[in-house]
Amino acid sequence: MSNTLTRVAVVGCGVISKNHLYALNKLTTVQIVAVCDIVEQKAKDAADAYGCRYYTDYHEMFVKEKPDVVHICLPHYLHAPVAIEAMEMGIDVLCEKPMHKDLEGARRMKEVSLRTGRRLGVIFQNRYNSGCRLAKKVLVSGELGKVKGVCGTVMWNRDDRYYASGPWRASYETAGGGVIINQAIHTLDLVRWFADSDVEDVHATVSHHGETHAEVEDTAEGVIYFKNGIKGLFFFSINNVCDEQVQVSVYCEKGKIQITGTEAVITLNNGEVLESTPSHETFYGAKSIYGVSHVRQIAHFYRPGNEAETTMTMEEALKTQELIDMIFKSSAKSD
């Protein structure tokens, strides 16, 4: 086996990049060779913290550094163009969620990955939370019987200060959506993962009820009809007065799974209770609502095969993007 380190670069040095850089720095098989941001001070600060070079132009970085892998931590509308350029140059990609701001761009990313043979990973770290892993393991075992329904709720607060800190988030043209694609996408992914089925139909409403000046939606609710007969419900809003922990409930023939934040309580009809073991990973400057599972997913990307119960593939990420597209289309029909 080769002892050569995997040379990694990170494009985008905003808030989410801290999760990636921290996780990468823990891997003994990886070398962070460069970071890039159009704001030079952000790039310089990240480079100083991790002992690497910095750039303000990712094209230049790709040519000069020739990394093996690039992590994309950029606004949604830049995911597809940067990922496609990297893969065309023979570079593997690990991209923050969503794949892109829209389904068309996500499908282009998959096509280029298949054509070039480059790996394309997408961050959905909540699948790697201890509670979600336990829930999936129990569901796969059949111990709870058939799943009857899944429900997900997100009740957070995002005001005009949030959008002012990243104006791209306020526009459909650059973000692709609001609460659905920016905050609740992880919850939709979990609902779909636990249902373990393709989506047949969606009846949903997407709206803007709050006081922000953002163009994008701040509230969404609906019903997801899966092909295996399971019904999924969801309610998402960023008009709450605070950030409550995300809730996902899975209703089964022989019991119920209740996920709160990163942990799970599984109650069987016979009275037996299973609980996930809380993570002892410490937070590292990132928001607590992100959880700490970027570390697990990024390690999995570089050491595939050690997370057998977790299947966050490019195809899975695309299915969640397709579900988001169906939600928007359903709401548009009801207008």
C-alpha positions as CSV (number, residue, x, y, z in Angstrom):
1,M,0.0,0.0,0.0
2,S,1.3,3.5,-0.9
3,N,2.2,5.9,1.9
4,T,1.7,8.9,-0.3
5,L,-0.6,11.5,1.2
6,T,-3.8,12.6,-0.5
7,R,-3.3,16.2,-1.5
8,V,-6.4,18.2,-0.8
9,A,-7.5,21.8,-1.5
10,V,-10.6,23.7,-0.2
11,V,-12.5,26.2,-2.2
12,G,-14.4,28.7,0.0
13,C,-13.2,29.8,3.4
14,G,-16.5,30.8,5.0
15,V,-18.3,29.3,8.0
16,I,-18.8,25.8,6.8
17,S,-15.1,25.4,5.7
18,K,-14.1,25.2,9.4
19,N,-15.8,21.9,9.6
20,H,-14.0,20.6,6.6
21,L,-10.5,21.9,7.5
22,Y,-10.9,20.6,11.1
23,A,-11.9,17.1,9.8
24,L,-9.2,17.0,7.2
25,N,-6.5,18.0,9.7
26,K,-7.4,14.9,11.8
27,L,-6.7,12.5,9.0
28,T,-3.1,11.2,8.9
29,T,-3.5,10.2,5.2
30,V,-4.3,13.7,4.0
31,Q,-2.3,16.8,3.4
32,I,-4.1,20.2,3.1
33,V,-2.1,21.8,0.3
34,A,-4.1,25.0,-0.4
35,V,-7.2,27.0,0.3
36,C,-9.0,29.5,-1.8
37,D,-11.4,32.4,-1.3
38,I,-12.1,35.6,-3.3
39,V,-11.8,37.5,0.0
40,E,-8.0,37.3,0.4
41,Q,-8.0,37.8,4.2
42,K,-10.3,34.8,4.7
43,A,-8.0,32.7,2.5
44,K,-4.9,33.9,4.3
45,D,-6.4,33.3,7.8
46,A,-7.3,29.7,6.8
47,A,-3.9,29.1,5.2
48,D,-2.1,30.4,8.3
49,A,-4.2,28.2,10.6
50,Y,-3.5,25.0,8.6
51,G,0.0,25.7,7.2
52,C,-0.8,25.7,3.6
53,R,-0.8,28.1,0.6
54,Y,-3.7,30.3,-0.3
55,Y,-5.2,31.6,-3.5
56,T,-8.0,34.0,-4.5
57,D,-8.6,32.2,-7.9
58,Y,-9.6,28.5,-7.8
59,H,-8.6,28.1,-11.5
60,E,-5.1,29.1,-10.7
61,M,-5.1,26.8,-7.6
62,F,-6.2,23.8,-9.6
63,V,-3.5,24.3,-12.2
64,K,-0.6,25.1,-9.8
65,E,-1.4,22.7,-7.0
66,K,-2.9,19.8,-9.0
67,P,-4.8,18.5,-5.9
68,D,-6.1,14.9,-5.7
69,V,-9.3,16.1,-4.1
70,V,-11.1,19.5,-3.8
71,H,-13.7,20.3,-1.1
72,I,-16.3,22.8,-2.3
73,C,-17.6,25.1,0.4
74,L,-19.2,27.8,-1.8
75,P,-22.6,29.3,-2.4
76,H,-25.0,26.9,-4.0
77,Y,-24.9,28.4,-7.5
78,L,-21.1,27.8,-7.7
79,H,-21.2,24.1,-6.8
80,A,-21.8,22.7,-10.3
81,P,-19.3,24.9,-12.3
82,V,-16.5,24.4,-9.8
83,A,-17.1,20.7,-9.3
84,I,-17.4,20.1,-13.1
85,E,-14.1,22.0,-13.8
86,A,-12.3,20.0,-11.1
87,M,-13.6,16.7,-12.4
88,E,-12.7,17.6,-15.9
89,M,-9.1,18.2,-14.7
90,G,-9.0,14.8,-13.0
91,I,-9.7,16.0,-9.5
92,D,-12.1,14.2,-7.1
93,V,-14.7,16.3,-5.4
94,L,-16.4,16.5,-2.0
95,C,-19.1,19.1,-2.2
96,E,-21.2,20.7,0.5
97,K,-24.9,20.2,0.3
98,P,-26.9,20.7,-1.9
99,M,-25.3,19.3,-5.1
100,H,-26.3,22.5,-6.8
101,K,-29.0,25.2,-6.6
102,D,-31.2,23.3,-9.1
103,L,-31.7,19.8,-10.4
104,E,-30.3,20.5,-13.8
105,G,-26.9,21.5,-12.4
106,A,-26.9,18.4,-10.1
107,R,-27.6,16.1,-13.0
108,R,-24.7,17.7,-15.0
109,M,-22.4,17.0,-12.0
110,K,-23.4,13.3,-12.0
111,E,-22.9,13.0,-15.8
112,V,-19.4,14.5,-15.6
113,S,-18.5,12.3,-12.7
114,L,-19.6,9.2,-14.6
115,R,-17.9,10.3,-17.8
116,T,-14.6,11.3,-16.2
117,G,-14.5,8.5,-13.6
118,R,-13.9,11.0,-10.8
119,R,-15.5,10.5,-7.4
120,L,-18.2,13.0,-6.4
121,G,-19.3,13.1,-2.8
122,V,-21.9,15.4,-1.2
123,I,-22.0,16.3,2.4
124,F,-25.1,15.1,4.3
125,Q,-23.4,14.7,7.7
126,N,-26.7,14.0,9.6
127,R,-26.7,10.4,8.2
128,Y,-23.5,9.9,10.3
129,N,-25.0,11.1,13.6
130,S,-25.1,8.4,16.2
131,G,-28.9,8.6,16.5
132,C,-29.5,8.3,12.8
133,R,-27.0,5.4,12.4
134,L,-28.8,3.5,15.2
135,A,-32.2,4.2,13.7
136,K,-31.2,3.0,10.3
137,K,-29.5,-0.1,11.8
138,V,-32.7,-1.0,13.7
139,L,-34.9,-0.4,10.7
140,V,-32.7,-2.6,8.4
141,S,-32.7,-5.4,11.1
142,G,-36.6,-5.6,10.9
143,E,-36.8,-5.4,14.7
144,L,-39.5,-2.7,14.4
145,G,-41.4,-4.3,11.6
146,K,-42.5,-2.3,8.6
147,V,-42.3,1.5,8.5
148,K,-45.7,3.1,8.4
149,G,-44.8,6.8,8.3
150,V,-42.0,9.3,8.8
151,C,-42.3,12.9,10.0
152,G,-39.7,15.7,10.0
153,T,-39.8,19.2,11.5
154,V,-37.4,22.1,11.5
155,M,-38.2,25.2,13.6
156,W,-35.3,27.7,13.4
157,N,-34.8,31.4,13.3
158,R,-33.2,33.3,10.4
159,D,-33.6,37.1,10.2
160,D,-32.4,39.8,7.9
161,R,-29.0,39.8,9.7
162,Y,-28.5,36.2,8.5
163,Y,-29.2,37.2,4.9
164,A,-27.1,40.3,5.1
165,S,-24.1,38.1,6.2
166,G,-24.5,36.2,2.9
167,P,-26.7,38.0,0.4
168,W,-26.6,35.1,-2.0
169,R,-28.8,33.1,0.4
170,A,-31.7,35.5,-0.2
171,S,-32.2,34.8,-3.9
172,Y,-33.6,31.9,-5.8
173,E,-31.1,32.6,-8.6
174,T,-28.1,32.0,-6.3
175,A,-29.4,29.8,-3.5
176,G,-32.1,27.9,-5.3
177,G,-34.5,28.2,-2.3
178,G,-34.6,29.1,1.3
179,V,-35.6,26.9,4.2
180,I,-36.1,23.8,2.0
181,I,-32.6,23.7,0.4
182,N,-30.6,25.6,2.9
183,Q,-31.8,24.5,6.3
184,A,-34.1,21.6,6.1
185,I,-32.5,19.7,3.2
186,H,-30.8,17.4,5.8
187,T,-34.2,16.5,7.4
188,L,-35.7,15.8,4.0
189,D,-32.8,13.5,3.2
190,L,-33.4,11.6,6.5
191,V,-37.1,11.3,5.9
192,R,-36.3,9.8,2.5
193,W,-33.5,7.6,3.8
194,F,-35.7,6.1,6.6
195,A,-38.6,5.5,4.2
196,D,-36.1,3.6,2.0
197,S,-38.1,4.1,-1.2
198,D,-38.3,6.3,-4.3
199,V,-40.8,9.1,-4.2
200,E,-44.0,8.7,-6.1
201,D,-45.8,12.0,-5.5
202,V,-45.6,15.2,-3.4
203,H,-48.3,17.6,-2.2
204,A,-46.6,20.7,-0.7
205,T,-46.9,24.4,-0.1
206,V,-43.9,26.7,-0.1
207,S,-44.4,30.3,1.2
208,H,-42.9,33.4,2.7
209,H,-44.7,34.4,5.9
210,G,-42.0,36.2,7.9
211,E,-40.6,39.7,8.1
212,T,-37.3,39.2,6.2
213,H,-36.7,40.9,2.9
214,A,-35.4,37.7,1.4
215,E,-37.0,36.5,-1.9
216,V,-36.7,32.8,-0.9
217,E,-39.3,30.9,1.1
218,D,-39.2,30.7,4.9
219,T,-41.9,28.1,5.4
220,A,-42.7,24.8,3.8
221,E,-45.1,21.9,4.6
222,G,-46.4,18.9,2.8
223,V,-46.9,15.2,2.3
224,I,-44.5,12.9,0.5
225,Y,-46.0,9.7,-0.9
226,F,-43.3,7.0,-1.3
227,K,-43.6,4.1,-3.8
228,N,-43.6,1.5,-1.1
229,G,-46.7,3.0,0.5
230,I,-45.0,5.0,3.3
231,K,-46.3,8.5,3.9
232,G,-43.8,11.3,4.9
233,L,-44.9,14.5,6.5
234,F,-42.8,17.7,6.9
235,F,-43.0,21.1,8.4
236,F,-40.2,23.6,8.1
237,S,-40.0,27.2,9.2
238,I,-37.3,29.8,10.0
239,N,-39.8,32.1,11.7
240,N,-39.4,30.6,15.1
241,V,-38.0,32.8,17.9
242,C,-35.1,30.4,18.4
243,D,-33.4,27.3,16.9
244,E,-35.1,24.2,18.3
245,Q,-33.5,20.8,17.7
246,V,-34.6,19.1,14.6
247,Q,-37.1,16.3,15.1
248,V,-37.6,13.2,13.0
249,S,-40.1,10.5,14.0
250,V,-40.4,7.1,12.4
251,Y,-43.6,5.2,13.1
252,C,-43.3,1.4,12.7
253,E,-45.5,-1.7,13.3
254,K,-43.6,-2.7,16.4
255,G,-42.5,0.7,17.8
256,K,-41.4,4.2,17.2
257,I,-38.1,6.0,16.6
258,Q,-37.8,9.6,17.9
259,I,-34.7,11.5,16.8
260,T,-34.0,14.8,18.5
261,G,-31.0,16.6,17.2
262,T,-28.3,14.0,16.8
263,E,-29.6,11.4,19.2
264,A,-32.3,8.8,19.0
265,V,-34.7,7.0,21.4
266,I,-36.3,3.8,20.1
267,T,-39.4,2.6,21.9
268,L,-40.7,-0.9,21.1
269,N,-44.3,-1.8,21.7
270,N,-43.1,-4.4,24.3
271,G,-41.7,-1.6,26.4
272,E,-38.0,-2.1,25.6
273,V,-36.1,1.2,25.0
274,L,-32.9,1.7,23.0
275,E,-31.0,4.9,23.0
276,S,-28.0,6.1,21.0
277,T,-24.7,6.9,22.7
278,P,-24.0,10.6,22.6
279,S,-21.0,11.7,20.6
280,H,-18.0,12.7,22.7
281,E,-16.5,14.7,19.8
282,T,-16.0,18.3,20.9
283,F,-17.3,21.2,18.9
284,Y,-14.6,23.2,17.2
285,G,-15.9,26.7,16.5
286,A,-18.8,25.5,14.2
287,K,-22.5,26.0,15.0
288,S,-23.8,23.3,17.3
289,I,-26.8,22.8,14.9
290,Y,-24.4,21.3,12.4
291,G,-23.5,18.5,14.7
292,V,-20.0,17.0,14.7
293,S,-20.5,14.4,12.0
294,H,-18.6,16.2,9.2
295,V,-15.6,14.5,10.8
296,R,-17.2,11.1,10.3
297,Q,-18.4,11.6,6.8
298,I,-15.1,13.2,5.6
299,A,-13.2,10.3,7.2
300,H,-15.5,7.9,5.3
301,F,-14.9,9.7,2.0
302,Y,-11.1,9.0,2.4
303,R,-11.5,5.6,3.9
304,P,-14.6,4.1,2.1
305,G,-16.0,0.9,3.6
306,N,-15.9,1.7,7.3
307,E,-19.5,3.1,7.5
308,A,-21.5,0.1,6.1
309,E,-24.8,1.3,7.4
310,T,-24.5,4.7,5.8
311,T,-25.0,5.1,2.0
312,M,-24.5,8.8,1.2
313,T,-23.6,8.3,-2.4
314,M,-23.8,10.8,-5.3
315,E,-26.9,8.9,-6.4
316,E,-28.5,9.4,-3.0
317,A,-27.7,13.1,-2.9
318,L,-29.3,13.4,-6.4
319,K,-32.5,11.7,-5.2
320,T,-32.8,14.3,-2.3
321,Q,-32.3,17.1,-4.9
322,E,-35.0,15.5,-7.0
323,L,-37.4,15.5,-4.0
324,I,-36.7,19.2,-3.4
325,D,-37.5,19.9,-7.1
326,M,-40.8,18.0,-6.7
327,I,-41.7,20.1,-3.6
328,F,-41.2,23.3,-5.5
329,K,-43.2,22.1,-8.5
330,S,-46.0,20.9,-6.3
331,S,-46.3,24.2,-4.6
332,A,-46.2,26.0,-8.0
333,K,-49.2,23.9,-9.2
334,S,-51.2,24.9,-6.2
335,D,-50.6,28.7,-6.6
